[in-house]
């Protein structure tokens, strides 16, 4: 599984990601990344919407 590391988040905030049940700490998203599933085919994309829970 691949991971997408994010930048510019507040490390102490909880973030919810659209389409996913879990919430993630900003520090974790910046250090470890958001797990993403591989996409099959050419020109496929995924859209993520993050919202801070704090």
Rosetta blueprint (number, residue, H / E / L):
1 X L
2 X E
3 X E
4 X E
5 X L
6 X L
7 X L
8 X L
9 X L
10 X L
11 X L
12 X L
13 X L
14 X E
15 X E
16 X E
17 X E
18 X L
19 X L
20 X L
21 X L
22 X L
23 X E
24 X E
25 X E
26 X H
27 X H
28 X H
29 X H
30 X H
31 X H
32 X L
33 X L
34 X E
35 X E
36 X E
37 X L
38 X L
39 X L
40 X L
41 X L
42 X L
43 X L
44 X L
45 X L
46 X L
47 X L
48 X L
49 X L
50 X E
51 X E
52 X E
53 X L
54 X L
